[in-house]
């Protein structure tokens, strides 16, 4: 993989991991355009870890409070931890039992484009939702948010878009829905990275390119997460639907035309 491809893909990952426009979908379509060999896409693991650092940085206070509360056995922290565990179950099961099918989906730009159209439709529907009043989902609600995260294993389905939208539908406050979504992403991203690294190995990896990708994705991810939270606070979450629709239609056009 060239340095240019590394920079482009890292920026794309950093910006789109948190903006509700599907980072995986962007990486598939960008890989098609840049003619990135399929084997080089193991780089995706590294840039995902970079964006994980962005989540840890933005939500460091919440995470420290959660850990501290667990040690002190505070009810609020115990409840939140339990809800996060419940919400993590669907993606863990889907990743374990459907990994081969999900992997094949990454080789279909047409499917990615269609899923981007679906993501856009879900985002657009949130414009009709009133702001909720809950700080956390119910037990059933956390599992439903987890199902949304599992669906986002498909490229083109935005993890943040689906999980935050589901949280809004379940009556959670905007910023609290985002907090639950991104705290839920931590074990999902870390677990997937560990599993993929075990399969891919590190042989033949250009360390300098990996470090470059990691740093760029972390910095751009931090910026994108701050931007998303601003849009969410202002009630403009649905505006990203137009971008998803445009990209999905463009991807379909290029793919079906044999580009």
N, C-alpha and C positions, 0 to 999 in steps of 0.2 A: 504494500500500500504506500502511495506517495505521501509526502508531507502535506500537499494541497488537499488530498482526499481526507487525511486525518483531521486537518483543521476544519474543513467543511462539515464533515460528519460529527465532529465534536461540538461545533457550534449548533448544528441542527439538534443533536441530542439534548444539549443544555437548554436550549430555548423551548423545545417542544415536549420535554419530559413533564413539565409542570403546566405550561399553557395547554388548555384542553383540546389539542389538535393531533394527538397520537404521535409520540416519538418513534415508535416502531414502524408505523406507516411511512413516516418521513424517511427513515433510514432505508427501508426497502426501496422506495421510489428514488431516493438519492443514489443508492447503490446501483440501480438500473441505469440512471443517467450518467453516473461517473464510471460505469463499467467496472465496478469493484468486484473482484473475484469472490465467489461465495465463501471461500475459506478465510478471506480477510475480514469477514463480518464478525469473527470472534472478538474483534476490536470493540464490538458493541458492549461486551461485558465490562471493559475498562471504563468506558464513558458512562455506563449506568452507575458504576461505583462513584464516579465523579459527581453525578447528580445526587447520589445518596449523601455525599458530604454537604451538599447545599441544603438538603432537608435538615440534617443534623445542626447546621449552623443557624438556620432560620428558627427552628423549633427547639433550640438548645435549652431555653428556660423551661418550656413545658416538659421536656424529657427529663431534665434534672428534678423538677418537681414531682414527676411521676415516680422516678426511681427512689427519691427521698421518701415519698409517701408510702411506697411499698415496704421500705425498710421499717417505717414507723407504723405500718399496718393501718394507714388511714383509709377510711371507707371509700372516699372519692377516688383515690388512686387504685384501690383494689377493684372497684367497679369498672373503671376505665380500662385497666389491664385485662380484665375478664372479657370486656366487649371487644377489645383489639384481638384477643385470642380467638374468640368466636368468629370475628370478621375475617380472620386469616385462614380459616378452615377451607372455604370453597376454592380459593386459588391454589392452596397446597394440594388438595385432592385433584383438581383439574391438571395441575402441572405434573403430578405423579402418574395419573392414569391416561392422560391425553397428550403427553409431550410430543409423541411422533406426529400426531395429526396437527398439532399447533406448529411444529417445525415446518411441516409441508406448506402450511398457509403462508409462510414467509417467502415462498417461491412463486406466489401468485399476485402480481401487481393488480390484476383485475379484482381479486377478492379484497385486497387492501383498499382499493379505490371505493368499492361498494361499502365497506365498513366505515370509511371516512364520511360517506353520505349519511350513514346511520348515526354516527357520532354527531354530525351537524344537526340532525333532526332532534336528537335527545337534548342537545344544548339549547336549541331554539325553543323547546317546550318549557324551559325553565323561566322564560320571560313572563309566563302566565302564573308563576308561583308567587305567593306572598311570603314574606320573611317569616320563618318559624320562630319558636320561642324555647326550644329544647337545647340544652348544652351537649347532650349525648344521645345517641339512638337508643332504642329499647333493645332487649336481647334479640328479638326477632328482626328489628331494624338493622342491627349490626350484621346479622347473617345475610340480610338482603344486600347491604352495602358490599359485603364480601363476595356475593355472587356477581355484582357489578365489576369488582376487581378481577374475578376469574374470567369474565367475558373479555376483559381488556388484555388477556393473554393473546388474543387474536390481533394481528397487526392491522392498524386502521381504527381500532376501538381505543379511544383515549381513556387511560386509567383514571386520571384526575377528573376528566369530564364526566365519566360514568359514575364514579364514586361520589363526587361532590353533588352531582345532579340528584342521585338517589338520596343522599343525605338531606337535600333541600325538600325533596318530595316527602320525606319522612318527618318534616317539621323541625329540622335542626337549624339553628341560627347560621347565617352565612359563613362567618369566620370559624365557627365551631365545626361546621361541616368540612371545611378545608383542613382544619387541624386534625380531625379524625381520619380524613382521607390520607393525608401525608404521613401521619404516624403509622397508619396501617400499611403504607408503602414500604416502611423501613425493613420489616422482616421479609417482605415479598421480594424486594430488590436484592437484599443481602443473600437470601436463600437461593434465589435463582442464579446469582453470580457464582456462589460456591459450587453449585451443581454443575454449571456450565464450565467452570474452570477445571473441575475434575475430569470432565469429558475431553475438553480441548487441550489441556496441558499448556505449558509455557515454552515448549521447544520452538525455536525459530522466531520468537517474538523480538521485534526491535524495541528495546527498552526505552530509548529516547522518544520514539513515536508514541508509545503507550503513555509515558509521563506527560507528553504534550497534550494528548487527547484527554487525559484525566484532569489536568489543570484547567484546560479550556472549558470542558463540560461542567466542571464545578463552578467556575466563575459565571458562565452564562446561565447556568441553572439557578444560581442564587438570584441573579437579576430577574430571570423569568418568573421565579416564585414570588418575588416582591411585586412584580407587575400584576400577576394573577390576583394576588390578595387585594390589591388596589381596585381592580375591576370588580371583584366580588363584593367588596364593601360598598361600591357605588351602584350595585345592582345591574352591572353591564356584562354579566357572565355569558349571556346568550349571544353576544356580538361575535364570538368566535365561531358560531355556526356558519356564518357566511364564508369564512376562510376554509372550513372543512368541506363545504359544498363545492367551492371553487376548485380546491385541490383534488377532491374526489372525481369531479367531472373531467378535469384536466388529465388525471391519471388514467381514467377510462379511455379517453380519446387517444392518448399516446399508446396505451397498451393494445387497444383493439386495432389501431392503425399499424401495429407491428413495429413501433418506435423503440 
